[in-house]
Amino acid sequence: MTTATWWPHEVRRCGRQAYVLPVLAALLAYGAVAARAGDGMLLGRALLTCAPPTAAALACAAVVARESMVELHLSLPTAYARTVAHRLAWPAAVTGAAASAVTAVLAATGHRLDLAVTVVELAGLTVLLGGCAVWATVRFGSAAAATGLVVALVLAKLLLIDRVVPEGAAQAVPALLAGGWLTTLALRALQPGGRQGTRLGHDSGPRFGPGEA
């Protein structure tokens, strides 16, 4: 398979949600900020910083979970972890482009928006939620666990973290580090001999019941 045919194949394997979810989330955030109705700015700010990263995370979880031939990939010369990393780059790139376009348009049209803080916060939360989603999907073999974890983290940010930690780098740097670490753990688990390998599709690894060790 040549590069010209391989990349389109990998794009198709990602599924439409890898592109649709981030774009819809960015448009939703733009509409909320642009409305400025009642608490529109507060709601818009929350959606702008949380909706695109959440959509990206859910898309990443779906990309990992939808692969039904893990055993086949593990037998190929190309490492499956590398294949997954290539696929995850697509929803990440679409999210980055959509979110950047929306924030630039909002800033250019006179909306009160600290562009640098917003971009940094978006980047940090996207990496964190994406890392959590990929790790949870690999660990438990289902996107459902990833969805629950992502929702819990977003609620924690809105209800707790935003109240005690300043916006911008103070939130983004720890988020970037944690998300990168979780993504690395997940990709390592997808390598031959990793614990994952078996959880996606079927779990052939050891099972421990009560009292077993």
PyMOL commands that place a pseudoatom at each C-alpha (Angstrom):
pseudoatom trace, name=CA, resn=MET, resi=1, chain=A, elem=C, hetatm=0, pos=[0.000, 0.000, 0.000]
pseudoatom trace, name=CA, resn=THR, resi=2, chain=A, elem=C, hetatm=0, pos=[1.491, 3.317, -1.091]
pseudoatom trace, name=CA, resn=THR, resi=3, chain=A, elem=C, hetatm=0, pos=[1.411, 6.521, 0.947]
pseudoatom trace, name=CA, resn=ALA, resi=4, chain=A, elem=C, hetatm=0, pos=[-1.214, 7.965, -1.410]
pseudoatom trace, name=CA, resn=THR, resi=5, chain=A, elem=C, hetatm=0, pos=[-3.598, 5.115, -0.619]
pseudoatom trace, name=CA, resn=TRP, resi=6, chain=A, elem=C, hetatm=0, pos=[-2.544, 4.479, 2.986]
pseudoatom trace, name=CA, resn=TRP, resi=7, chain=A, elem=C, hetatm=0, pos=[-3.391, 7.925, 4.367]
pseudoatom trace, name=CA, resn=PRO, resi=8, chain=A, elem=C, hetatm=0, pos=[-6.926, 7.995, 2.882]
pseudoatom trace, name=CA, resn=HIS, resi=9, chain=A, elem=C, hetatm=0, pos=[-7.425, 4.508, 4.290]
pseudoatom trace, name=CA, resn=GLU, resi=10, chain=A, elem=C, hetatm=0, pos=[-6.413, 5.648, 7.773]
pseudoatom trace, name=CA, resn=VAL, resi=11, chain=A, elem=C, hetatm=0, pos=[-8.692, 8.682, 7.472]
pseudoatom trace, name=CA, resn=ARG, resi=12, chain=A, elem=C, hetatm=0, pos=[-11.618, 6.390, 6.686]
pseudoatom trace, name=CA, resn=ARG, resi=13, chain=A, elem=C, hetatm=0, pos=[-10.719, 4.153, 9.608]
pseudoatom trace, name=CA, resn=CYS, resi=14, chain=A, elem=C, hetatm=0, pos=[-11.046, 7.140, 11.955]
pseudoatom trace, name=CA, resn=GLY, resi=15, chain=A, elem=C, hetatm=0, pos=[-14.734, 7.491, 11.141]
pseudoatom trace, name=CA, resn=ARG, resi=16, chain=A, elem=C, hetatm=0, pos=[-16.769, 10.603, 10.479]
pseudoatom trace, name=CA, resn=GLN, resi=17, chain=A, elem=C, hetatm=0, pos=[-16.993, 11.516, 14.148]
pseudoatom trace, name=CA, resn=ALA, resi=18, chain=A, elem=C, hetatm=0, pos=[-13.314, 12.468, 14.044]
pseudoatom trace, name=CA, resn=TYR, resi=19, chain=A, elem=C, hetatm=0, pos=[-14.248, 15.453, 11.893]
pseudoatom trace, name=CA, resn=VAL, resi=20, chain=A, elem=C, hetatm=0, pos=[-17.909, 16.117, 12.584]
pseudoatom trace, name=CA, resn=LEU, resi=21, chain=A, elem=C, hetatm=0, pos=[-17.765, 16.338, 16.394]
pseudoatom trace, name=CA, resn=PRO, resi=22, chain=A, elem=C, hetatm=0, pos=[-14.960, 18.941, 16.673]
pseudoatom trace, name=CA, resn=VAL, resi=23, chain=A, elem=C, hetatm=0, pos=[-16.487, 21.160, 13.974]
pseudoatom trace, name=CA, resn=LEU, resi=24, chain=A, elem=C, hetatm=0, pos=[-19.959, 21.023, 15.530]
pseudoatom trace, name=CA, resn=ALA, resi=25, chain=A, elem=C, hetatm=0, pos=[-18.514, 21.806, 18.959]
pseudoatom trace, name=CA, resn=ALA, resi=26, chain=A, elem=C, hetatm=0, pos=[-16.628, 24.816, 17.604]
pseudoatom trace, name=CA, resn=LEU, resi=27, chain=A, elem=C, hetatm=0, pos=[-19.743, 26.124, 15.859]
pseudoatom trace, name=CA, resn=LEU, resi=28, chain=A, elem=C, hetatm=0, pos=[-21.784, 25.659, 19.038]
pseudoatom trace, name=CA, resn=ALA, resi=29, chain=A, elem=C, hetatm=0, pos=[-19.235, 27.613, 21.049]
pseudoatom trace, name=CA, resn=TYR, resi=30, chain=A, elem=C, hetatm=0, pos=[-19.158, 30.378, 18.454]
pseudoatom trace, name=CA, resn=GLY, resi=31, chain=A, elem=C, hetatm=0, pos=[-22.927, 30.679, 18.497]
pseudoatom trace, name=CA, resn=ALA, resi=32, chain=A, elem=C, hetatm=0, pos=[-23.035, 30.868, 22.295]
pseudoatom trace, name=CA, resn=VAL, resi=33, chain=A, elem=C, hetatm=0, pos=[-20.372, 33.572, 22.477]
pseudoatom trace, name=CA, resn=ALA, resi=34, chain=A, elem=C, hetatm=0, pos=[-21.789, 35.572, 19.585]
pseudoatom trace, name=CA, resn=ALA, resi=35, chain=A, elem=C, hetatm=0, pos=[-25.305, 35.536, 21.063]
pseudoatom trace, name=CA, resn=ARG, resi=36, chain=A, elem=C, hetatm=0, pos=[-24.390, 37.541, 24.185]
pseudoatom trace, name=CA, resn=ALA, resi=37, chain=A, elem=C, hetatm=0, pos=[-27.906, 36.996, 25.517]
pseudoatom trace, name=CA, resn=GLY, resi=38, chain=A, elem=C, hetatm=0, pos=[-28.337, 37.115, 29.299]
pseudoatom trace, name=CA, resn=ASP, resi=39, chain=A, elem=C, hetatm=0, pos=[-25.577, 34.861, 30.606]
pseudoatom trace, name=CA, resn=GLY, resi=40, chain=A, elem=C, hetatm=0, pos=[-24.466, 34.271, 27.049]
pseudoatom trace, name=CA, resn=MET, resi=41, chain=A, elem=C, hetatm=0, pos=[-20.910, 35.391, 27.653]
pseudoatom trace, name=CA, resn=LEU, resi=42, chain=A, elem=C, hetatm=0, pos=[-20.506, 33.138, 30.687]
pseudoatom trace, name=CA, resn=LEU, resi=43, chain=A, elem=C, hetatm=0, pos=[-22.044, 30.192, 28.872]
pseudoatom trace, name=CA, resn=GLY, resi=44, chain=A, elem=C, hetatm=0, pos=[-20.140, 31.045, 25.727]
pseudoatom trace, name=CA, resn=ARG, resi=45, chain=A, elem=C, hetatm=0, pos=[-16.844, 31.173, 27.582]
pseudoatom trace, name=CA, resn=ALA, resi=46, chain=A, elem=C, hetatm=0, pos=[-17.517, 27.768, 29.145]
pseudoatom trace, name=CA, resn=LEU, resi=47, chain=A, elem=C, hetatm=0, pos=[-18.491, 26.256, 25.811]
pseudoatom trace, name=CA, resn=LEU, resi=48, chain=A, elem=C, hetatm=0, pos=[-15.575, 27.832, 23.993]
pseudoatom trace, name=CA, resn=THR, resi=49, chain=A, elem=C, hetatm=0, pos=[-13.011, 26.365, 26.389]
pseudoatom trace, name=CA, resn=CYS, resi=50, chain=A, elem=C, hetatm=0, pos=[-14.695, 23.004, 27.021]
pseudoatom trace, name=CA, resn=ALA, resi=51, chain=A, elem=C, hetatm=0, pos=[-16.780, 21.991, 23.999]
pseudoatom trace, name=CA, resn=PRO, resi=52, chain=A, elem=C, hetatm=0, pos=[-13.984, 21.547, 21.397]
pseudoatom trace, name=CA, resn=PRO, resi=53, chain=A, elem=C, hetatm=0, pos=[-11.695, 19.611, 23.786]
pseudoatom trace, name=CA, resn=THR, resi=54, chain=A, elem=C, hetatm=0, pos=[-14.610, 17.407, 24.862]
pseudoatom trace, name=CA, resn=ALA, resi=55, chain=A, elem=C, hetatm=0, pos=[-15.543, 16.697, 21.253]
pseudoatom trace, name=CA, resn=ALA, resi=56, chain=A, elem=C, hetatm=0, pos=[-11.928, 15.895, 20.423]
pseudoatom trace, name=CA, resn=ALA, resi=57, chain=A, elem=C, hetatm=0, pos=[-11.678, 13.505, 23.367]
pseudoatom trace, name=CA, resn=LEU, resi=58, chain=A, elem=C, hetatm=0, pos=[-14.867, 11.665, 22.427]
pseudoatom trace, name=CA, resn=ALA, resi=59, chain=A, elem=C, hetatm=0, pos=[-13.673, 11.428, 18.822]
pseudoatom trace, name=CA, resn=CYS, resi=60, chain=A, elem=C, hetatm=0, pos=[-10.324, 10.020, 19.971]
pseudoatom trace, name=CA, resn=ALA, resi=61, chain=A, elem=C, hetatm=0, pos=[-12.060, 7.430, 22.138]
pseudoatom trace, name=CA, resn=ALA, resi=62, chain=A, elem=C, hetatm=0, pos=[-14.218, 6.406, 19.189]
pseudoatom trace, name=CA, resn=VAL, resi=63, chain=A, elem=C, hetatm=0, pos=[-11.174, 6.127, 16.924]
pseudoatom trace, name=CA, resn=VAL, resi=64, chain=A, elem=C, hetatm=0, pos=[-9.547, 3.659, 19.325]
pseudoatom trace, name=CA, resn=ALA, resi=65, chain=A, elem=C, hetatm=0, pos=[-12.702, 1.718, 20.202]
pseudoatom trace, name=CA, resn=ARG, resi=66, chain=A, elem=C, hetatm=0, pos=[-13.985, 1.231, 16.665]
pseudoatom trace, name=CA, resn=GLU, resi=67, chain=A, elem=C, hetatm=0, pos=[-11.022, -0.913, 15.580]
pseudoatom trace, name=CA, resn=SER, resi=68, chain=A, elem=C, hetatm=0, pos=[-12.322, -4.487, 15.407]
pseudoatom trace, name=CA, resn=MET, resi=69, chain=A, elem=C, hetatm=0, pos=[-9.177, -6.210, 14.123]
pseudoatom trace, name=CA, resn=VAL, resi=70, chain=A, elem=C, hetatm=0, pos=[-6.622, -5.485, 16.824]
pseudoatom trace, name=CA, resn=GLU, resi=71, chain=A, elem=C, hetatm=0, pos=[-5.092, -8.953, 16.653]
pseudoatom trace, name=CA, resn=LEU, resi=72, chain=A, elem=C, hetatm=0, pos=[-4.505, -8.527, 12.927]
pseudoatom trace, name=CA, resn=HIS, resi=73, chain=A, elem=C, hetatm=0, pos=[-2.788, -5.169, 13.460]
pseudoatom trace, name=CA, resn=LEU, resi=74, chain=A, elem=C, hetatm=0, pos=[-0.579, -6.651, 16.152]
pseudoatom trace, name=CA, resn=SER, resi=75, chain=A, elem=C, hetatm=0, pos=[0.707, -9.165, 13.610]
pseudoatom trace, name=CA, resn=LEU, resi=76, chain=A, elem=C, hetatm=0, pos=[1.680, -6.535, 11.026]
pseudoatom trace, name=CA, resn=PRO, resi=77, chain=A, elem=C, hetatm=0, pos=[5.209, -5.073, 10.677]
pseudoatom trace, name=CA, resn=THR, resi=78, chain=A, elem=C, hetatm=0, pos=[3.965, -1.560, 11.506]
pseudoatom trace, name=CA, resn=ALA, resi=79, chain=A, elem=C, hetatm=0, pos=[3.442, -1.161, 15.239]
pseudoatom trace, name=CA, resn=TYR, resi=80, chain=A, elem=C, hetatm=0, pos=[-0.227, -0.831, 16.139]
pseudoatom trace, name=CA, resn=ALA, resi=81, chain=A, elem=C, hetatm=0, pos=[0.616, 1.957, 18.600]
pseudoatom trace, name=CA, resn=ARG, resi=82, chain=A, elem=C, hetatm=0, pos=[2.039, 3.982, 15.709]
pseudoatom trace, name=CA, resn=THR, resi=83, chain=A, elem=C, hetatm=0, pos=[-1.095, 3.374, 13.650]
pseudoatom trace, name=CA, resn=VAL, resi=84, chain=A, elem=C, hetatm=0, pos=[-3.284, 4.587, 16.514]
pseudoatom trace, name=CA, resn=ALA, resi=85, chain=A, elem=C, hetatm=0, pos=[-1.106, 7.666, 16.999]
pseudoatom trace, name=CA, resn=HIS, resi=86, chain=A, elem=C, hetatm=0, pos=[-1.461, 8.513, 13.303]
pseudoatom trace, name=CA, resn=ARG, resi=87, chain=A, elem=C, hetatm=0, pos=[-5.227, 8.151, 13.515]
pseudoatom trace, name=CA, resn=LEU, resi=88, chain=A, elem=C, hetatm=0, pos=[-5.480, 10.267, 16.655]
pseudoatom trace, name=CA, resn=ALA, resi=89, chain=A, elem=C, hetatm=0, pos=[-3.642, 13.061, 14.864]
pseudoatom trace, name=CA, resn=TRP, resi=90, chain=A, elem=C, hetatm=0, pos=[-6.680, 13.608, 12.634]
pseudoatom trace, name=CA, resn=PRO, resi=91, chain=A, elem=C, hetatm=0, pos=[-9.286, 14.573, 15.256]
pseudoatom trace, name=CA, resn=ALA, resi=92, chain=A, elem=C, hetatm=0, pos=[-6.599, 16.566, 17.068]
pseudoatom trace, name=CA, resn=ALA, resi=93, chain=A, elem=C, hetatm=0, pos=[-5.763, 18.499, 13.907]
pseudoatom trace, name=CA, resn=VAL, resi=94, chain=A, elem=C, hetatm=0, pos=[-9.408, 19.147, 13.045]
pseudoatom trace, name=CA, resn=THR, resi=95, chain=A, elem=C, hetatm=0, pos=[-10.092, 20.347, 16.596]
pseudoatom trace, name=CA, resn=GLY, resi=96, chain=A, elem=C, hetatm=0, pos=[-7.072, 22.634, 16.535]
pseudoatom trace, name=CA, resn=ALA, resi=97, chain=A, elem=C, hetatm=0, pos=[-8.050, 24.144, 13.203]
pseudoatom trace, name=CA, resn=ALA, resi=98, chain=A, elem=C, hetatm=0, pos=[-11.722, 24.609, 14.112]
pseudoatom trace, name=CA, resn=ALA, resi=99, chain=A, elem=C, hetatm=0, pos=[-11.043, 26.052, 17.565]
pseudoatom trace, name=CA, resn=SER, resi=100, chain=A, elem=C, hetatm=0, pos=[-8.326, 28.378, 16.257]
pseudoatom trace, name=CA, resn=ALA, resi=101, chain=A, elem=C, hetatm=0, pos=[-10.593, 29.631, 13.491]
pseudoatom trace, name=CA, resn=VAL, resi=102, chain=A, elem=C, hetatm=0, pos=[-13.454, 30.313, 15.908]
pseudoatom trace, name=CA, resn=THR, resi=103, chain=A, elem=C, hetatm=0, pos=[-11.308, 32.145, 18.463]
pseudoatom trace, name=CA, resn=ALA, resi=104, chain=A, elem=C, hetatm=0, pos=[-9.662, 34.215, 15.726]
pseudoatom trace, name=CA, resn=VAL, resi=105, chain=A, elem=C, hetatm=0, pos=[-13.020, 35.201, 14.264]
pseudoatom trace, name=CA, resn=LEU, resi=106, chain=A, elem=C, hetatm=0, pos=[-14.403, 36.113, 17.691]
pseudoatom trace, name=CA, resn=ALA, resi=107, chain=A, elem=C, hetatm=0, pos=[-11.360, 38.219, 18.506]
pseudoatom trace, name=CA, resn=ALA, resi=108, chain=A, elem=C, hetatm=0, pos=[-11.453, 39.917, 15.102]
pseudoatom trace, name=CA, resn=THR, resi=109, chain=A, elem=C, hetatm=0, pos=[-15.143, 40.801, 15.431]
pseudoatom trace, name=CA, resn=GLY, resi=110, chain=A, elem=C, hetatm=0, pos=[-14.688, 42.684, 18.681]
pseudoatom trace, name=CA, resn=HIS, resi=111, chain=A, elem=C, hetatm=0, pos=[-15.685, 40.114, 21.279]
pseudoatom trace, name=CA, resn=ARG, resi=112, chain=A, elem=C, hetatm=0, pos=[-13.916, 40.460, 24.598]
pseudoatom trace, name=CA, resn=LEU, resi=113, chain=A, elem=C, hetatm=0, pos=[-11.574, 37.525, 24.440]
pseudoatom trace, name=CA, resn=ASP, resi=114, chain=A, elem=C, hetatm=0, pos=[-8.013, 37.044, 25.649]
pseudoatom trace, name=CA, resn=LEU, resi=115, chain=A, elem=C, hetatm=0, pos=[-6.784, 35.165, 22.614]
pseudoatom trace, name=CA, resn=ALA, resi=116, chain=A, elem=C, hetatm=0, pos=[-3.520, 33.891, 24.124]
pseudoatom trace, name=CA, resn=VAL, resi=117, chain=A, elem=C, hetatm=0, pos=[-5.149, 32.633, 27.327]
pseudoatom trace, name=CA, resn=THR, resi=118, chain=A, elem=C, hetatm=0, pos=[-7.973, 30.985, 25.415]
pseudoatom trace, name=CA, resn=VAL, resi=119, chain=A, elem=C, hetatm=0, pos=[-5.671, 29.195, 22.970]
pseudoatom trace, name=CA, resn=VAL, resi=120, chain=A, elem=C, hetatm=0, pos=[-3.393, 27.957, 25.761]
pseudoatom trace, name=CA, resn=GLU, resi=121, chain=A, elem=C, hetatm=0, pos=[-6.329, 26.743, 27.820]
pseudoatom trace, name=CA, resn=LEU, resi=122, chain=A, elem=C, hetatm=0, pos=[-7.866, 25.007, 24.799]
pseudoatom trace, name=CA, resn=ALA, resi=123, chain=A, elem=C, hetatm=0, pos=[-4.601, 23.243, 24.030]
pseudoatom trace, name=CA, resn=GLY, resi=124, chain=A, elem=C, hetatm=0, pos=[-4.116, 22.063, 27.594]
pseudoatom trace, name=CA, resn=LEU, resi=125, chain=A, elem=C, hetatm=0, pos=[-7.653, 20.788, 28.051]
pseudoatom trace, name=CA, resn=THR, resi=126, chain=A, elem=C, hetatm=0, pos=[-7.653, 19.077, 24.646]
pseudoatom trace, name=CA, resn=VAL, resi=127, chain=A, elem=C, hetatm=0, pos=[-4.490, 17.145, 25.473]
pseudoatom trace, name=CA, resn=LEU, resi=128, chain=A, elem=C, hetatm=0, pos=[-5.757, 16.263, 28.958]
pseudoatom trace, name=CA, resn=LEU, resi=129, chain=A, elem=C, hetatm=0, pos=[-9.204, 15.080, 27.898]
pseudoatom trace, name=CA, resn=GLY, resi=130, chain=A, elem=C, hetatm=0, pos=[-7.826, 13.337, 24.834]
pseudoatom trace, name=CA, resn=GLY, resi=131, chain=A, elem=C, hetatm=0, pos=[-5.222, 11.520, 26.908]
pseudoatom trace, name=CA, resn=CYS, resi=132, chain=A, elem=C, hetatm=0, pos=[-7.815, 10.487, 29.476]
pseudoatom trace, name=CA, resn=ALA, resi=133, chain=A, elem=C, hetatm=0, pos=[-10.181, 9.275, 26.764]
pseudoatom trace, name=CA, resn=VAL, resi=134, chain=A, elem=C, hetatm=0, pos=[-7.541, 7.220, 24.956]
pseudoatom trace, name=CA, resn=TRP, resi=135, chain=A, elem=C, hetatm=0, pos=[-6.206, 5.758, 28.206]
pseudoatom trace, name=CA, resn=ALA, resi=136, chain=A, elem=C, hetatm=0, pos=[-9.666, 4.808, 29.481]
pseudoatom trace, name=CA, resn=THR, resi=137, chain=A, elem=C, hetatm=0, pos=[-10.639, 3.260, 26.143]
pseudoatom trace, name=CA, resn=VAL, resi=138, chain=A, elem=C, hetatm=0, pos=[-7.465, 1.192, 26.007]
pseudoatom trace, name=CA, resn=ARG, resi=139, chain=A, elem=C, hetatm=0, pos=[-7.655, 0.250, 29.679]
pseudoatom trace, name=CA, resn=PHE, resi=140, chain=A, elem=C, hetatm=0, pos=[-11.297, -0.835, 29.722]
pseudoatom trace, name=CA, resn=GLY, resi=141, chain=A, elem=C, hetatm=0, pos=[-11.818, -1.696, 26.051]
pseudoatom trace, name=CA, resn=SER, resi=142, chain=A, elem=C, hetatm=0, pos=[-14.820, 0.601, 25.628]
pseudoatom trace, name=CA, resn=ALA, resi=143, chain=A, elem=C, hetatm=0, pos=[-15.524, 4.229, 24.799]
pseudoatom trace, name=CA, resn=ALA, resi=144, chain=A, elem=C, hetatm=0, pos=[-18.214, 4.306, 27.500]
pseudoatom trace, name=CA, resn=ALA, resi=145, chain=A, elem=C, hetatm=0, pos=[-15.638, 4.490, 30.268]
pseudoatom trace, name=CA, resn=ALA, resi=146, chain=A, elem=C, hetatm=0, pos=[-13.843, 7.262, 28.394]
pseudoatom trace, name=CA, resn=THR, resi=147, chain=A, elem=C, hetatm=0, pos=[-17.068, 9.242, 28.045]
pseudoatom trace, name=CA, resn=GLY, resi=148, chain=A, elem=C, hetatm=0, pos=[-17.761, 9.060, 31.756]
pseudoatom trace, name=CA, resn=LEU, resi=149, chain=A, elem=C, hetatm=0, pos=[-14.241, 10.123, 32.659]
pseudoatom trace, name=CA, resn=VAL, resi=150, chain=A, elem=C, hetatm=0, pos=[-14.282, 13.042, 30.211]
pseudoatom trace, name=CA, resn=VAL, resi=151, chain=A, elem=C, hetatm=0, pos=[-17.632, 14.318, 31.497]
pseudoatom trace, name=CA, resn=ALA, resi=152, chain=A, elem=C, hetatm=0, pos=[-16.412, 14.073, 35.099]
pseudoatom trace, name=CA, resn=LEU, resi=153, chain=A, elem=C, hetatm=0, pos=[-13.266, 16.049, 34.303]
pseudoatom trace, name=CA, resn=VAL, resi=154, chain=A, elem=C, hetatm=0, pos=[-15.177, 18.785, 32.478]
pseudoatom trace, name=CA, resn=LEU, resi=155, chain=A, elem=C, hetatm=0, pos=[-17.563, 19.163, 35.412]
pseudoatom trace, name=CA, resn=ALA, resi=156, chain=A, elem=C, hetatm=0, pos=[-14.627, 19.272, 37.811]
pseudoatom trace, name=CA, resn=LYS, resi=157, chain=A, elem=C, hetatm=0, pos=[-13.037, 22.038, 35.757]
pseudoatom trace, name=CA, resn=LEU, resi=158, chain=A, elem=C, hetatm=0, pos=[-16.187, 24.146, 35.557]
pseudoatom trace, name=CA, resn=LEU, resi=159, chain=A, elem=C, hetatm=0, pos=[-17.331, 23.669, 39.142]
pseudoatom trace, name=CA, resn=LEU, resi=160, chain=A, elem=C, hetatm=0, pos=[-14.035, 23.469, 41.030]
pseudoatom trace, name=CA, resn=ILE, resi=161, chain=A, elem=C, hetatm=0, pos=[-10.797, 24.071, 39.166]
pseudoatom trace, name=CA, resn=ASP, resi=162, chain=A, elem=C, hetatm=0, pos=[-11.878, 27.348, 37.526]
pseudoatom trace, name=CA, resn=ARG, resi=163, chain=A, elem=C, hetatm=0, pos=[-12.727, 28.696, 40.987]
pseudoatom trace, name=CA, resn=VAL, resi=164, chain=A, elem=C, hetatm=0, pos=[-9.352, 28.013, 42.569]
pseudoatom trace, name=CA, resn=VAL, resi=165, chain=A, elem=C, hetatm=0, pos=[-6.802, 27.924, 39.731]
pseudoatom trace, name=CA, resn=PRO, resi=166, chain=A, elem=C, hetatm=0, pos=[-6.182, 30.940, 37.469]
pseudoatom trace, name=CA, resn=GLU, resi=167, chain=A, elem=C, hetatm=0, pos=[-6.988, 30.504, 33.790]
pseudoatom trace, name=CA, resn=GLY, resi=168, chain=A, elem=C, hetatm=0, pos=[-4.226, 30.173, 31.237]
pseudoatom trace, name=CA, resn=ALA, resi=169, chain=A, elem=C, hetatm=0, pos=[-0.839, 28.579, 31.867]
pseudoatom trace, name=CA, resn=ALA, resi=170, chain=A, elem=C, hetatm=0, pos=[-1.617, 27.650, 35.478]
pseudoatom trace, name=CA, resn=GLN, resi=171, chain=A, elem=C, hetatm=0, pos=[-4.231, 25.217, 34.206]
pseudoatom trace, name=CA, resn=ALA, resi=172, chain=A, elem=C, hetatm=0, pos=[-2.765, 24.435, 30.796]
pseudoatom trace, name=CA, resn=VAL, resi=173, chain=A, elem=C, hetatm=0, pos=[0.731, 23.285, 31.806]
pseudoatom trace, name=CA, resn=PRO, resi=174, chain=A, elem=C, hetatm=0, pos=[-0.383, 20.583, 34.292]
pseudoatom trace, name=CA, resn=ALA, resi=175, chain=A, elem=C, hetatm=0, pos=[-3.092, 19.533, 31.832]
pseudoatom trace, name=CA, resn=LEU, resi=176, chain=A, elem=C, hetatm=0, pos=[-0.572, 19.168, 29.010]
pseudoatom trace, name=CA, resn=LEU, resi=177, chain=A, elem=C, hetatm=0, pos=[1.776, 17.105, 31.171]
pseudoatom trace, name=CA, resn=ALA, resi=178, chain=A, elem=C, hetatm=0, pos=[-0.964, 14.845, 32.529]
pseudoatom trace, name=CA, resn=GLY, resi=179, chain=A, elem=C, hetatm=0, pos=[-2.582, 14.353, 29.123]
pseudoatom trace, name=CA, resn=GLY, resi=180, chain=A, elem=C, hetatm=0, pos=[0.724, 13.600, 27.450]
pseudoatom trace, name=CA, resn=TRP, resi=181, chain=A, elem=C, hetatm=0, pos=[1.617, 11.090, 30.152]
pseudoatom trace, name=CA, resn=LEU, resi=182, chain=A, elem=C, hetatm=0, pos=[-1.720, 9.276, 29.873]
pseudoatom trace, name=CA, resn=THR, resi=183, chain=A, elem=C, hetatm=0, pos=[-1.455, 9.164, 26.082]
pseudoatom trace, name=CA, resn=THR, resi=184, chain=A, elem=C, hetatm=0, pos=[2.030, 7.689, 26.358]
pseudoatom trace, name=CA, resn=LEU, resi=185, chain=A, elem=C, hetatm=0, pos=[0.790, 5.049, 28.805]
pseudoatom trace, name=CA, resn=ALA, resi=186, chain=A, elem=C, hetatm=0, pos=[-2.044, 4.125, 26.453]
pseudoatom trace, name=CA, resn=LEU, resi=187, chain=A, elem=C, hetatm=0, pos=[0.207, 3.834, 23.404]
pseudoatom trace, name=CA, resn=ARG, resi=188, chain=A, elem=C, hetatm=0, pos=[2.712, 1.746, 25.347]
pseudoatom trace, name=CA, resn=ALA, resi=189, chain=A, elem=C, hetatm=0, pos=[-0.092, -0.606, 26.324]
pseudoatom trace, name=CA, resn=LEU, resi=190, chain=A, elem=C, hetatm=0, pos=[-0.881, -1.056, 22.634]
pseudoatom trace, name=CA, resn=GLN, resi=191, chain=A, elem=C, hetatm=0, pos=[2.596, -2.354, 21.919]
pseudoatom trace, name=CA, resn=PRO, resi=192, chain=A, elem=C, hetatm=0, pos=[3.277, -6.094, 21.765]
pseudoatom trace, name=CA, resn=GLY, resi=193, chain=A, elem=C, hetatm=0, pos=[3.344, -7.405, 25.309]
pseudoatom trace, name=CA, resn=GLY, resi=194, chain=A, elem=C, hetatm=0, pos=[1.316, -4.480, 26.628]
pseudoatom trace, name=CA, resn=ARG, resi=195, chain=A, elem=C, hetatm=0, pos=[-1.769, -5.046, 28.773]
pseudoatom trace, name=CA, resn=GLN, resi=196, chain=A, elem=C, hetatm=0, pos=[-4.110, -3.429, 26.333]
pseudoatom trace, name=CA, resn=GLY, resi=197, chain=A, elem=C, hetatm=0, pos=[-3.555, -5.465, 23.536]
pseudoatom trace, name=CA, resn=THR, resi=198, chain=A, elem=C, hetatm=0, pos=[-6.226, -7.805, 24.460]
pseudoatom trace, name=CA, resn=ARG, resi=199, chain=A, elem=C, hetatm=0, pos=[-8.838, -5.540, 25.969]
pseudoatom trace, name=CA, resn=LEU, resi=200, chain=A, elem=C, hetatm=0, pos=[-9.813, -4.045, 22.631]
pseudoatom trace, name=CA, resn=GLY, resi=201, chain=A, elem=C, hetatm=0, pos=[-11.825, -6.741, 20.950]
pseudoatom trace, name=CA, resn=HIS, resi=202, chain=A, elem=C, hetatm=0, pos=[-11.513, -9.430, 23.585]
pseudoatom trace, name=CA, resn=ASP, resi=203, chain=A, elem=C, hetatm=0, pos=[-9.579, -9.845, 26.785]
pseudoatom trace, name=CA, resn=SER, resi=204, chain=A, elem=C, hetatm=0, pos=[-7.335, -12.871, 26.750]
pseudoatom trace, name=CA, resn=GLY, resi=205, chain=A, elem=C, hetatm=0, pos=[-5.223, -11.675, 29.607]
pseudoatom trace, name=CA, resn=PRO, resi=206, chain=A, elem=C, hetatm=0, pos=[-5.361, -13.010, 33.149]
pseudoatom trace, name=CA, resn=ARG, resi=207, chain=A, elem=C, hetatm=0, pos=[-8.489, -12.353, 35.165]
pseudoatom trace, name=CA, resn=PHE, resi=208, chain=A, elem=C, hetatm=0, pos=[-8.377, -12.128, 38.938]
pseudoatom trace, name=CA, resn=GLY, resi=209, chain=A, elem=C, hetatm=0, pos=[-11.433, -12.758, 41.000]
pseudoatom trace, name=CA, resn=PRO, resi=210, chain=A, elem=C, hetatm=0, pos=[-11.965, -12.170, 44.707]
pseudoatom trace, name=CA, resn=GLY, resi=211, chain=A, elem=C, hetatm=0, pos=[-9.279, -13.838, 46.715]
pseudoatom trace, name=CA, resn=GLU, resi=212, chain=A, elem=C, hetatm=0, pos=[-7.050, -14.540, 43.700]
pseudoatom trace, name=CA, resn=ALA, resi=213, chain=A, elem=C, hetatm=0, pos=[-3.688, -12.922, 43.209]
for i in range(1, 213): cmd.bond("trace and resi %d" % i, "trace and resi %d" % (i + 1))
show_as sticks, trace
zoom trace
